[in-house]
């Protein structure tokens, strides 16, 4: 379990809503181009096909719908940074649900269209302060939507990996929110100030116990690009390989953060 200390970062609720809708729209446009053969292709997510991956993306968005259908919790019981560490608990149930959705919705374009239209209506009808019961605890809607940027960006990358040449576009705000939440999760898992992790242009965090850096160039620095960071944080990339291929720069005796990864899977 991660330490209880949390590093707070605020997210603009208007931008977050726009980012979720934009990235979901990017996924939908990409899915429209997929052939039956491509939909039947394997993914890097165990036994899931591309069809099941697309169904899961829709399911990740309709998690908002399902939460809003339930009574609002009486009080908040979680913070946003609880969410990355709570995602693995329901993995078996999520896999079963995903397979059912894929079978029940053979027309994926129509399915995603309905999901998108209903999401717009729900977001128009509910304030960001409305509490939702989530797998991490009770969170306000505006914060839970930040977690949807992670789902959408991570699975957009999964789609790209499964279908060569697809290239799902990334909404800048969605990519930024996803990067920042996962960077803050690292700082939560390993609080400290001896190592600086840079993911330009979106995030810089201090982490790992040890001598705190205050001035000049930090003695321990990790730097990488947003997608490589997201893949490392979610178990889709190997630390040693990314360092060897030059996609991660790590300097200093405390710069090897491989034992802290992945943060979620």
C-alpha positions as CSV (number, residue, x, y, z in Angstrom):
1,X,0.0,0.0,0.0
2,X,1.3,3.5,-0.7
3,X,2.0,5.9,2.1
4,X,-0.9,8.0,3.3
5,X,0.8,11.3,2.5
6,X,-0.6,12.8,-0.7
7,X,0.7,15.6,-2.9
8,X,-2.2,17.7,-4.0
9,X,-2.5,19.0,-7.5
10,X,-5.6,20.8,-8.8
11,X,-7.1,20.2,-12.3
12,X,-9.3,22.7,-14.1
13,X,-12.7,20.9,-14.3
14,X,-13.7,22.6,-17.5
15,X,-10.5,21.5,-19.2
16,X,-10.8,18.0,-17.8
17,X,-14.3,17.6,-19.2
18,X,-13.2,18.9,-22.6
19,X,-10.2,16.5,-22.5
20,X,-12.2,13.4,-21.8
21,X,-14.7,14.2,-24.5
22,X,-11.9,15.1,-27.0
23,X,-9.9,11.9,-26.4
24,X,-13.0,9.7,-26.5
25,X,-13.8,11.4,-29.8
26,X,-10.3,10.6,-31.1
27,X,-10.7,6.9,-30.1
28,X,-14.1,6.7,-31.8
29,X,-12.8,8.2,-35.1
30,X,-9.9,5.7,-35.1
31,X,-12.2,2.7,-34.3
32,X,-14.4,3.6,-37.4
33,X,-11.4,2.8,-39.6
34,X,-10.8,-0.7,-38.2
35,X,-11.5,-3.7,-40.4
36,X,-13.0,-7.0,-39.0
37,X,-9.6,-8.5,-39.3
38,X,-8.0,-5.8,-37.2
39,X,-10.8,-6.0,-34.6
40,X,-10.0,-9.7,-34.2
41,X,-6.2,-9.0,-33.8
42,X,-4.5,-9.7,-30.4
43,X,-3.4,-6.9,-28.1
44,X,-0.7,-6.6,-25.4
45,X,-3.4,-7.0,-22.8
46,X,-3.4,-10.8,-22.2
47,X,-6.1,-12.6,-24.2
48,X,-8.0,-9.5,-25.2
49,X,-8.6,-8.8,-28.9
50,X,-8.8,-5.3,-30.3
51,X,-12.6,-5.7,-30.2
52,X,-12.5,-6.3,-26.5
53,X,-10.1,-3.5,-26.0
54,X,-12.5,-1.1,-27.7
55,X,-15.4,-2.4,-25.6
56,X,-13.3,-1.8,-22.5
57,X,-12.6,1.8,-23.5
58,X,-16.4,2.4,-23.8
59,X,-16.8,0.6,-20.5
60,X,-14.2,2.8,-18.8
61,X,-16.2,5.9,-19.9
62,X,-19.6,4.4,-18.8
63,X,-18.1,3.9,-15.4
64,X,-19.1,7.6,-15.0
65,X,-22.7,6.7,-16.0
66,X,-22.9,3.8,-13.6
67,X,-21.5,5.9,-10.7
68,X,-24.1,8.6,-11.4
69,X,-26.9,6.1,-11.4
70,X,-26.1,5.2,-7.8
71,X,-27.0,7.4,-4.8
72,X,-24.4,10.1,-4.0
73,X,-22.2,9.1,-1.0
74,X,-22.8,11.1,2.2
75,X,-19.2,12.3,2.3
76,X,-15.9,12.1,0.5
77,X,-13.8,9.1,1.6
78,X,-10.9,9.3,-0.9
79,X,-8.5,11.6,-2.6
80,X,-7.6,11.5,-6.3
81,X,-4.2,9.9,-5.7
82,X,-5.9,6.9,-4.1
83,X,-7.2,5.9,-7.5
84,X,-4.0,4.6,-9.3
85,X,-3.3,2.2,-6.4
86,X,-6.9,0.8,-6.4
87,X,-7.2,-0.2,-10.0
88,X,-5.9,-3.8,-9.8
89,X,-8.4,-5.0,-7.1
90,X,-11.2,-5.6,-9.5
91,X,-9.2,-6.8,-12.5
92,X,-11.0,-10.2,-12.9
93,X,-14.5,-8.6,-12.7
94,X,-13.4,-5.9,-15.2
95,X,-12.2,-8.6,-17.6
96,X,-15.5,-10.5,-17.4
97,X,-17.5,-7.3,-17.9
98,X,-15.4,-6.3,-20.9
99,X,-16.0,-9.6,-22.7
100,X,-19.8,-9.3,-22.1
101,X,-19.8,-5.8,-23.5
102,X,-17.9,-6.9,-26.6
103,X,-20.4,-9.7,-27.2
104,X,-23.5,-7.5,-26.5
105,X,-22.3,-4.7,-28.8
106,X,-21.2,-6.1,-32.2
107,X,-21.6,-2.6,-33.8
108,X,-18.8,-0.8,-31.9
109,X,-19.3,2.5,-33.7
110,X,-22.9,2.6,-32.7
111,X,-21.9,1.6,-29.1
112,X,-19.3,4.3,-28.8
113,X,-21.7,6.9,-30.3
114,X,-24.3,6.1,-27.7
115,X,-21.7,6.3,-24.9
116,X,-20.4,9.7,-26.1
117,X,-23.9,11.2,-26.5
118,X,-25.0,10.1,-23.1
119,X,-21.8,11.3,-21.5
120,X,-22.3,14.8,-22.8
121,X,-25.8,14.8,-21.3
122,X,-24.7,13.5,-18.0
123,X,-21.9,16.1,-17.7
124,X,-24.3,18.8,-18.6
125,X,-26.7,17.6,-15.9
126,X,-24.3,17.1,-13.0
127,X,-22.0,19.5,-11.2
128,X,-18.4,18.6,-10.8
129,X,-18.8,18.6,-7.0
130,X,-21.3,15.7,-7.2
131,X,-19.8,12.8,-5.2
132,X,-19.4,9.3,-6.8
133,X,-18.7,6.0,-5.3
134,X,-15.6,4.7,-7.1
135,X,-13.3,1.7,-6.6
136,X,-11.0,4.0,-4.7
137,X,-13.8,5.5,-2.5
138,X,-16.1,8.5,-2.7
139,X,-14.7,11.2,-5.1
140,X,-16.2,14.3,-6.7
141,X,-17.1,13.9,-10.4
142,X,-14.5,16.5,-11.5
143,X,-11.7,14.5,-9.9
144,X,-13.0,11.1,-11.2
145,X,-12.9,12.5,-14.7
146,X,-9.2,13.0,-14.3
147,X,-8.9,9.3,-13.9
148,X,-10.8,8.8,-17.2
149,X,-8.0,10.7,-19.0
150,X,-5.7,8.0,-17.8
151,X,-8.0,5.2,-19.0
152,X,-8.4,6.9,-22.4
153,X,-4.8,7.8,-23.0
154,X,-3.4,4.5,-21.9
155,X,-5.8,2.5,-24.0
156,X,-5.3,4.8,-27.0
157,X,-1.7,3.7,-26.8
158,X,-2.8,0.1,-26.5
159,X,-4.8,0.5,-29.7
160,X,-1.8,2.0,-31.5
161,X,0.4,-0.9,-30.3
162,X,-2.2,-3.5,-31.5
163,X,-2.9,-2.0,-34.9
164,X,0.2,-0.8,-36.8
165,X,-0.3,2.5,-38.5
166,X,-3.4,3.5,-36.6
167,X,-2.0,6.5,-34.7
168,X,-4.8,7.6,-32.4
169,X,-4.3,11.3,-31.8
170,X,-3.7,12.5,-28.3
171,X,-5.6,15.5,-26.9
172,X,-3.0,17.7,-25.3
173,X,-4.9,18.3,-22.1
174,X,-5.8,14.6,-21.7
175,X,-2.1,13.6,-22.2
176,X,-1.1,16.3,-19.7
177,X,-3.6,15.1,-17.0
178,X,-2.7,11.5,-17.4
179,X,1.1,12.2,-17.2
180,X,0.7,14.4,-14.1
181,X,-1.5,12.0,-12.2
182,X,0.9,9.1,-12.7
183,X,3.9,11.3,-11.8
184,X,2.2,12.4,-8.6
185,X,1.4,8.7,-7.9
186,X,5.1,8.0,-8.0
187,X,5.8,10.8,-5.6
188,X,3.1,9.4,-3.3
189,X,4.6,5.9,-3.5
190,X,8.1,7.0,-2.8
191,X,8.0,10.4,-0.9
192,X,11.2,12.3,-0.7
193,X,13.4,14.8,-2.4
194,X,16.5,13.1,-3.5
195,X,15.4,12.3,-7.1
196,X,13.8,14.6,-9.7
197,X,11.6,12.9,-12.3
198,X,11.0,15.1,-15.4
199,X,8.4,14.4,-18.0
200,X,8.5,17.5,-20.2
201,X,6.4,19.4,-20.9
202,X,3.9,18.3,-18.4
203,X,5.4,17.2,-15.1
204,X,8.3,17.4,-12.7
205,X,8.2,15.7,-9.3
206,X,10.6,15.1,-6.4
207,X,10.6,11.6,-4.9
208,X,12.7,8.9,-3.1
209,X,14.1,9.3,0.4
210,X,17.5,10.7,0.8
211,X,19.3,14.1,0.8
212,X,16.9,16.7,-0.5
213,X,18.0,18.8,-3.5
214,X,17.5,22.6,-3.0
215,X,19.7,24.4,-5.5
216,X,21.5,23.9,-8.8
217,X,21.3,20.7,-10.9
218,X,19.8,17.8,-8.9
219,X,22.2,14.9,-8.3
220,X,19.6,12.3,-9.3
221,X,17.6,13.0,-12.4
222,X,15.2,10.8,-14.5
223,X,13.8,12.3,-17.7
224,X,11.6,10.8,-20.4
225,X,8.7,11.7,-22.7
226,X,5.1,11.4,-21.7
227,X,4.2,8.2,-23.5
228,X,7.3,6.4,-22.4
229,X,6.5,7.5,-18.8
230,X,2.9,6.3,-19.1
231,X,4.0,2.9,-20.4
232,X,6.5,2.5,-17.6
233,X,3.9,3.6,-15.0
234,X,1.3,1.1,-16.2
235,X,3.6,-1.9,-16.8
236,X,3.6,-1.6,-20.6
237,X,7.4,-0.9,-20.9
238,X,10.5,-2.3,-19.2
239,X,12.8,0.2,-17.4
240,X,16.1,-1.4,-18.5
241,X,15.0,-1.6,-22.1
242,X,13.8,2.0,-22.2
243,X,17.1,3.2,-20.6
244,X,19.1,1.1,-23.1
245,X,17.2,2.4,-26.1
246,X,17.7,6.0,-24.9
247,X,14.0,6.8,-24.2
248,X,14.8,7.2,-20.5
249,X,17.7,9.2,-19.2
250,X,18.7,8.3,-15.6
251,X,21.7,9.9,-13.9
252,X,22.7,9.5,-10.2
253,X,22.9,6.7,-7.7
254,X,19.2,7.1,-6.8
255,X,17.9,7.5,-10.4
256,X,17.0,3.9,-10.9
257,X,13.3,3.9,-10.0
258,X,12.6,0.5,-11.6
259,X,11.7,-1.1,-8.2
260,X,8.8,1.4,-7.9
261,X,7.3,0.5,-11.2
262,X,4.7,-0.1,-12.4
263,X,2.5,2.1,-10.4
264,X,-0.7,0.5,-11.8
265,X,-1.3,-2.3,-14.2
